[in-house]
């Protein structure tokens, strides 16, 4: 009887080996092929405004150190209460600017070089406002524009010499 049980054990062992080894190999291979899914990039929550400012044709001046400002309402613009401001980049009659990390919403934009540093628009200061589909005139109010998350709003502003309009 011992002989039969040994034979049976041998057959049973071979059966287990035949079943277990492929299962282990397939399981290991499956683990090697399984890769974690990449993390998707974060969804942008802010936008930005960028553009250029150019002195009006025929006007000489220097726009370096001018300030570009973003306002949340027309009233804030009228009372010079900017939401965000940055210095322009460059020098001469043409400069560029960027204001980043802006929450989605409606804004107004201007550029101003306060030549006498009095904190007010004064005769001789260099001033420009964003006007949709145009360059604006010296006495124009800015046009509102929409900033959306993940968007860059590109603008162009013509700068005038302020003459107490």
NORSULPE-V621828 format. One line per field, one symbol per residue. phi: phi as a letter, one per 20 degrees, with the letter a starting at -180 (. if undefined). psi: psi as a letter, one per 20 degrees, with the letter a starting at -180 (. if undefined). burial: # if it has 24 or more other C-alpha atoms within 12 Angstrom, else .. A space follows every 50 residues. Layout:
BEGIN
phi->???
psi->???
burial->???
END
This chain:
BEGIN
phi->.fffffffffffffffffefgfffffffffffffdfffffffffdccbcb rcccfggnddrcegmfddcdcebffgffdldffbbbffdobnecccbbcd ldfgrdcccbcbdefdlencfcgnfecbcfcfladmdgdfefefbeddfm ddeeccceddefcmg
psi->hhghhggghgggggggghhgghggghgghghhhoqqpqpqqqpqirarpr aqppqqpipqroiqjqppqpqirhghghjlmqgqqqqrparbiprrqpor lpqpaprqprqponhjkijqoqpiqppqqpppkrirrhjqqqpqqppqpj qppprpppprppkl.
burial->..............................................#### ######....############.#..#..#.########...######## ###.#.#########.....#..########...#..#.########... .##.########...
END
